[in-house]
Amino acid sequence: GFPYLEAEVRFAVRFQYARKASDLLGQRTRLAFLNVQAAESAVDRIVELMGDELGWSQQEKTEQTVQAMDFLASFAGPEPSAGDMVATNVTDEDLEETFSMLDKDKSGTVDFQELLDFARRAGLGELDGEVEAALHRHSSGSSSLTLAEFKAWWKSGEMDGLLRATLYRRYAASFRKLKGQTGVAFG
């Protein structure tokens, strides 16, 4: 899906002195910057082509593959844990705006389905159990949260870290960045 040719690998080896697959992925084609998964899927073919050009042994090809995959794994950064993704600088105003965005039917409450719909649209998988348990703990027994209950849930630390981080990135942080700005927002 990316516009790179096998000839570019050979050219980089012959005329640009590329000697490592990781160099080719990161500096010559910049594929690692564009799409780490696409770069990972290209590693074997790149190593094969570079090996042909440079006369690599099977052992050298294996080492280059491992080095390239290590490079790509570190390129995207470490996998964040839920604890790393807690937004600590969230204001009450941020939470109010986030709550308002989640409250699709403008009922003044956020119900189980509205939270699940958001989580699924955001690609967070199935959080049914976590969301349902939190609703029962924080909603005075109903199946929806008022603004005060939503704030308490957020501040309790019981909200799934990935859900919290996604909510923050999607809504609260965006509002803060755009407040008082004019023009077009990208991203």
C-alpha positions in Angstrom: 0.0 0.0 0.0 3.0 2.4 0.1 4.8 3.6 -3.0 8.2 2.0 -2.5 9.9 -0.2 -5.1 12.3 -3.0 -4.6 14.6 -1.1 -6.9 14.8 1.6 -4.2 16.2 -1.0 -1.8 18.9 -1.9 -4.3 19.6 1.7 -5.1 20.0 2.6 -1.4 22.5 -0.3 -1.0 24.5 0.5 -4.2 24.6 4.3 -4.1 23.6 5.5 -0.6 25.6 3.0 1.4 22.7 1.5 3.3 24.0 -1.4 5.3 21.2 -2.1 7.7 17.5 -2.9 7.1 16.7 -0.6 10.0 18.5 2.2 8.3 16.5 1.6 5.1 13.2 1.5 7.0 13.9 4.6 9.2 16.0 6.9 7.0 15.9 5.9 3.4 12.2 5.2 2.9 10.9 6.6 6.2 8.3 3.8 6.1 8.8 3.3 9.9 7.5 6.9 10.4 4.5 6.3 8.1 3.3 2.9 9.3 5.1 0.6 11.7 2.9 -2.4 10.8 3.6 -1.9 7.1 7.3 -1.6 7.9 7.2 -4.8 9.9 5.5 -6.7 7.0 8.3 -5.4 4.6 11.3 -6.5 6.8 11.7 -10.0 5.3 11.7 -8.8 1.7 14.0 -5.9 2.5 16.4 -8.2 4.2 16.3 -10.6 1.3 17.0 -7.9 -1.2 19.8 -6.3 0.9 21.2 -9.8 1.5 21.4 -10.4 -2.2 23.2 -7.1 -2.9 25.6 -7.4 0.1 26.2 -11.1 0.0 24.8 -11.7 3.5 24.9 -15.2 5.0 21.7 -16.7 6.4 23.0 -15.8 9.9 23.5 -12.2 8.9 20.0 -12.1 7.4 18.6 -13.4 10.6 20.5 -10.8 12.6 19.3 -8.0 10.3 15.7 -9.2 10.6 15.9 -9.2 14.4 17.6 -5.8 14.5 15.0 -4.3 12.2 12.1 -5.7 14.2 13.7 -4.5 17.5 14.1 -1.1 15.9 10.5 -1.0 14.8 9.3 -2.2 18.2 11.1 0.6 20.0 10.2 3.1 17.3 6.6 3.2 18.3 7.6 3.5 21.9 6.8 1.2 24.8 3.3 -0.2 25.2 1.7 2.1 27.8 0.2 0.6 30.9 -3.2 1.8 32.1 -1.5 3.6 35.0 0.7 5.6 32.5 -2.4 6.8 30.7 -4.1 8.6 33.5 -4.7 12.2 32.7 -3.9 14.1 35.9 -4.5 17.7 34.6 -8.2 17.3 33.9 -10.3 20.2 35.1 -14.0 20.1 36.1 -14.7 22.1 32.9 -13.0 19.4 30.8 -15.1 16.7 32.5 -18.3 18.7 31.9 -17.5 19.1 28.2 -16.6 15.4 28.0 -19.8 14.4 29.8 -21.8 16.7 27.4 -20.3 15.0 24.4 -21.0 11.5 25.7 -24.6 12.4 26.5 -25.8 11.9 23.0 -29.5 12.1 23.8 -29.0 15.2 25.9 -30.9 13.7 28.8 -28.5 15.0 31.5 -27.2 11.6 32.2 -24.8 9.2 30.4 -26.1 5.7 30.3 -24.6 2.3 29.8 -25.2 2.2 26.1 -23.8 5.7 25.5 -20.5 4.7 27.2 -20.3 1.4 25.4 -21.0 3.0 22.0 -18.2 5.5 22.6 -15.8 2.7 23.7 -16.6 0.6 20.6 -16.3 3.6 18.2 -13.0 4.3 19.8 -11.8 0.7 19.1 -11.5 -0.1 22.8 -13.1 -3.5 22.5 -15.6 -4.9 24.9 -15.7 -3.0 28.2 -19.2 -4.1 29.1 -18.2 -5.6 32.5 -16.1 -2.7 33.6 -18.6 -0.1 32.5 -21.5 -1.9 34.0 -19.7 -2.4 37.4 -18.8 1.3 37.5 -22.3 2.4 36.7 -23.7 0.3 39.6 -21.0 1.6 42.0 -21.3 5.3 41.1 -24.9 5.8 39.9 -27.0 5.3 43.0 -28.2 2.0 41.6 -29.5 3.3 38.2 -28.1 2.4 34.8 -26.9 5.9 34.1 -24.6 8.6 35.5 -25.3 12.2 36.4 -22.5 14.7 35.8 -21.6 14.5 39.5 -21.4 10.7 39.4 -19.4 10.8 36.2 -16.9 13.2 37.8 -16.7 10.9 40.9 -16.1 7.9 38.6 -13.3 9.7 36.8 -11.6 10.8 40.0 -12.0 7.5 41.7 -9.4 5.8 39.5 -11.7 2.9 38.8 -12.3 3.9 35.2 -10.4 1.7 32.8 -7.1 3.5 32.0 -7.5 3.1 28.3 -11.1 4.4 28.3 -10.0 7.3 30.5 -7.1 8.2 28.2 -9.2 7.9 25.1 -12.0 10.1 26.5 -9.4 12.7 27.5 -7.7 12.7 24.1 -10.9 12.7 22.2 -12.8 15.3 24.1 -11.2 17.2 27.1 -7.8 17.8 25.6 -9.3 18.9 22.3 -11.6 21.4 23.9 -8.8 22.9 25.8 -6.6 23.3 22.7 -9.3 24.8 20.6 -10.9 27.1 23.2 -10.5 30.7 21.9 -8.8 29.6 18.7 -9.9 30.6 15.2 -9.2 28.8 12.0 -9.1 25.2 11.0 -8.2 22.3 13.3 -6.4 19.2 11.9 -6.1 15.9 13.6 
